[in-house]
Structures are given as C-alpha cells and as structure tokens.
Amino acid sequence: MEAANTTDMDTVGEVNKTLEEYEQFYLNAQFATGLVFYPLLCTFGFLGNVMSIIVMSRKSMRTSTNMYLITLGVADTVKILNDFLYFIVILCLRVDPLTGNKAMGLLYPYCHYLLNMSLCASAWLTVSVAVERYIFICMPTKAKEYCNLARAKIVSVAVFLSVIVISLPFAFRYKTTLKFNNASNTEMYEVEVNNLWQNPHFSVPFNWIHTCLRTVIPLIILTFLNTSIVLGLRRSRAANKRPSAKQKITIMLVSIVIIFLVCVTPDAIMSTAFGLGYYEESYLARGVREITDSFLLINSAVNFIPYCIFNKHFRRTFLGIFGVKMFNKLSRSSIAETTRDNLRNSGIQTVMETKLLLSSESATLCAPNNNPGG
C-alpha cells in the first residue's frame, strides 16, 4: 500500500514538474515574441503598410491590382495594430501586473475578434490578387472584362463586409469576469470562455468552418493558382528572354502569395490538425501559439519589401512622394559648399588668387609702352 502511494506521489510530482516546464516555455515564448519581436516588426510593418497605401493611392498608380493591395494593406494594418496592443498588455503585465491584468481582461475578447477578422480578410484579398494575376497570365483575353478598377473596388468591399459578419461570433467567444484573488488580496480580471462557446454543438462546427474559410480553402486555392501562374510565367519568359514590367509585377505577387503560404500554414495546422484554441488551452499549446502568431505577423508586415524589389513604378513613386530626390539634391549642395569652405580654409584659394595677381603684373610689364617720351 505504501509503495503504491509512493508511486502515485512520484507520478504527481513528475506531472507538476512537466507543467512547470511548459509554463516556463510559455512565458519565455511570450517574452521573446511579445516584448522583443512584436514591437520591432509592428513598427516596421505599420510604416511599410502606411507608405504602401499612400503610394498606391496616387493617381498614376490606380490599377485594379493596386486596389486589392491597398485593401490588403488595410487588413494587415489592423492585424499589426492589434498585435501592438498585445505588446503593450504584455509590457504592462511585467511592469505593473494589476494594470496589465485589467488591460488583458478588457481588451482580449475584442482583440481576439479583430485577429480572426483581419486574418480572414487578408487571406481572401490575397486570393483576389492571385485570381486576377491568373487571369492576366493564363486567360489574357478575359483580362479587360474581369480585371478593372471598378470590379476590384466591389470585390474588396465585399470581402471586408463578408469577413466582418462571418467572424462576428468571435467577439462573443470570451467574457471578462472580476473575481477576488485570495493570494494577492485584490480583485483580478479573468478571461473565460462564454457559455455559447462551451457548447460543442456550436463551437466545433463553427471553428472548423471559420478555419477552413480563413486558412485551408485559401491555401488550396493559392497553391493551385500560384503553380499555374509560375508555369505560365515560365512559358512567357521562354518566348521573351528579357522580363517585362508586367512579368516583374507578376513575380512580386507570386512572392506575396509564397510568403502567405509559408506564414499561415503553421497556424492552419494548429487550428485544424490539432484543433487547438487560444487562451483556454494548456501552457504548451499557448507557447506554440505565440510562435505561430509571430509568423502571421510576419505575413502582415513584410509586403512592402517585394513591392520595392520588383515594382519599378512603385519605387519611383515612393521616392517622388517622400522627397528622397530632394534629399539627394540638398546633400550634393551641402557637399559642394563644404568643399569650397575646406579649400578656402586650406589656403588653396589664396594661392590661386596670388597666381592671378602675378599673371596680371607680368602682363602689365610686357605691354608695349606708348609714351613718346620713353
């Protein structure tokens, strides 16, 4: 009997030790992502998306493709701002636990909705861009009919309105309750799963439907479209050795789709293959979620890079808007003034003036004397 009790105690001890290790893993992952990775990438992504939206909103840049990319930038910016709020909450939890607890309790239910809504919008706007490029490359005779600015505006607005409605149940997934904590002798905010979401007859089907709409179906469509576009691009490049501007834009859009596929797949595996949620899961699952959510943030933050690399028109417009050419002219003028000052200070200009003076005196001496008394 004593041996059995000892074995049970050892088992309980091992379980507790494992739980502590998973908790530490979660806290380390939260620190690395929430306090280090998030603020850097959020700052870069926010500035990149805002500048991209400004550039593509110019009259000379108004195309159907850029309309989709502008809307995609808006969706990605919502995701980035949402993640920046998470950084602020995690920082408050470290610096002032009571304020951080209150911020977490009040913001988390709504931020969870914004996360799922923006991700779903980003996925289907990326699909919209890929569909349009597929028509341009593989069905060029249909391009004028289906690929125009008016249609792009309608599709973009329809995507946003649809995902706002479809994702609405996520706004009611969690509720915040105020409970007395005996350990700290204070009232603490706790985030709990709502009664509706505790019902498996609702939560399981809805999770599967939304996950399929947010990740699985877009991934399948994008894989097919990307493969078709790449094959079509190879055929066109075989005929024309030098890539055209349209081909470079296609390469840019293909790179955006590849970034989406790479960054979204880990989250899709977590949600579908393992069926894992978020705040209510174990420390191990929450720690892994911190990592997969970082990939989602990368997807929202780096589109500015392929825009600059592959789109020459975007680069020129960007430089024209943000005054880089003017900066270069001012820099050259400043350098010229500095050079003149250095020459003046070093006495070179004085030497040149002396040489000119001697030359003028020599010319005077050598000049013919017209004085008759000479």
ZIBEL-V95427 format. One record per pair of residues at least 4 apart in sequence whose C-alpha atoms are under 8 Angstrom apart, sorted by the first residue. I is the first residue (numbers start at 1). J is the second residue. Records with the same first field share a line. If there is no record, write none. Layout:
I=J, J
This chain:
1=5
2=6
3=7
4=8
5=9
6=10
7=11
8=12
9=13
10=14
11=15
12=16
13=17
14=18
15=19
16=20
17=21
18=22
19=23, 283
20=24
21=25
22=26, 283, 284, 287
23=27, 283, 284
24=28
25=29, 283, 284, 287
26=30, 283, 284, 286, 287, 288, 290
27=31, 287
28=32
29=33, 34, 287, 288, 290, 291
30=34, 35, 287, 290
31=35, 36
32=36, 37
33=37, 38, 290, 291, 294
34=38, 39, 86, 87, 90
35=39, 87, 90, 91
36=40
37=41, 294
38=42, 83, 84, 87, 294, 297
39=43, 84, 87
40=44
41=45, 297, 298, 301
42=46, 80, 81, 83, 84, 297, 301
43=47
44=48, 301
45=49, 77, 80, 300, 301, 302, 304
46=50, 77, 80, 81, 301
47=51
48=52, 301, 302, 303, 304
49=53, 73, 74, 76, 77, 301, 303, 304
50=54, 73, 77
51=55, 318
52=56, 70, 73, 304
53=57, 70, 73, 74
54=58
55=61, 314, 317, 318, 321
56=61, 62, 66, 67, 70, 314
57=61, 62, 70
58=62
61=66, 314
62=66, 67, 149
63=67, 148, 149
64=68, 147, 148, 149, 150, 151, 152, 153
65=69, 129, 132, 152
66=70
67=71, 149, 152, 153, 156
68=72, 125, 126, 128, 129, 152, 153, 156
69=73, 125, 129
70=74
71=75, 125, 156
72=76, 121, 122, 125, 126
73=77, 300
74=78
75=79, 118, 119, 121, 122
76=80, 118, 119, 122, 300, 301
77=81, 300
78=82, 114, 118
79=83, 114, 115, 118, 119, 297, 300
80=84, 297, 300, 301
81=85
82=86, 111, 114, 115
83=87, 297
84=88
85=89
86=90
87=91
88=92
89=93, 100, 103, 104
90=94, 100
91=95, 100
92=96, 97, 99, 100
93=97, 98, 99, 100, 101
94=100
96=100
97=101
98=102, 188
99=103
100=104
101=105, 188, 189
102=106, 188, 189
103=107, 108
104=108, 189
105=109, 176, 177, 189, 190, 191
106=176
107=111
108=112, 191
109=113, 170, 171, 172, 173, 174, 175, 176, 191
110=114, 171
111=115
112=116, 170, 171
113=117, 167, 168, 169, 170, 171
114=118
115=119
116=120, 167, 170
117=121, 163, 164, 167
118=122
119=123, 214
120=124, 163, 213, 214, 215
121=125, 159, 160, 163
122=126
123=127, 214, 215, 218, 260
124=128, 159, 214, 218
125=129, 156, 159
126=130, 257
127=131, 218, 221, 222
128=132, 155
129=133, 253
130=134, 222, 225, 226, 253, 254, 257
131=135, 225
132=136, 146, 147
133=137, 229, 250, 253
134=138, 139, 225, 226, 228, 229
135=139, 140, 142, 143, 147
136=140, 142, 143, 147
137=229, 232, 233
138=228, 229, 232
139=143
142=146, 147
143=147
144=148
146=151
147=151, 152
148=152
149=153
150=154
151=155
152=156
153=157
154=158
155=159
156=160
157=161
158=162
159=163
160=164
161=165
162=166
163=167
164=168
166=210
167=171, 210
168=172
169=173
170=174
172=194
173=193, 194, 196, 197
174=191, 192, 193, 194
175=191, 192, 193, 194
176=189, 190, 191, 192
177=189, 190, 191, 192
178=187, 188, 189, 190
179=187, 188, 189, 190
180=185, 186, 187, 188
181=185, 186, 187, 188
182=186
192=280
193=197, 198, 280
194=198
195=199
196=202, 203
197=202, 203
198=203
199=203
200=204, 205
201=205
202=206
203=207
204=208
205=209
206=210
207=211
208=212, 272
209=213
210=214
211=215, 216, 268, 271, 272
212=216, 217, 218
213=217, 218
214=218
215=219, 264, 265, 268
216=220, 268
217=221
218=222
219=223, 261, 265
220=224
221=225
222=226, 257, 261
223=227, 261
224=228
225=229
226=230, 254, 257
227=231
228=232
229=233, 254
230=234, 254
231=235
232=236
233=237, 247
234=238
235=239
236=240
237=241, 242, 243
243=247, 248
244=248
245=249, 311, 312
246=250
247=251
248=252, 310, 311
249=253, 310, 311
250=254
251=255, 310
252=256, 306, 307, 309, 310, 311
253=257
254=258
255=259, 306
256=260, 303, 306
257=261
258=262
259=263, 299
260=264, 299
261=265
262=266
263=267, 292, 295, 296, 298, 299
264=268, 295, 296, 299
265=269
266=270, 292, 295
267=271, 289, 292, 293, 296
268=272, 273
269=273, 274
270=274, 275, 276, 289
271=275, 276, 277
272=276
276=281, 285
277=281
278=285, 286, 289
279=286
281=285, 286
282=286
283=287
284=288
285=289
286=290
287=291
288=292
289=293
290=294
291=295
292=296
293=297
294=298
295=299
296=300
297=301
298=302
299=303
302=306
303=307
304=308
305=309
306=310, 311
307=311, 314, 315
308=312, 314, 315
311=315
312=316
313=317
314=318
315=319
316=320
317=321
318=322
319=323, 324, 325
320=324, 325
323=327
324=328
325=329
326=330
327=331
328=332
329=333
330=334
331=335
332=336
333=337
334=338
335=339
336=340
337=341
338=342
339=343
340=344
341=345
342=346
343=347, 348, 349
344=348, 349, 350
347=351
348=352
349=353
350=354
351=355
352=356
353=357
354=358
355=359
356=360
357=361
358=362
359=363
360=364
361=365
362=366
363=367
369=374
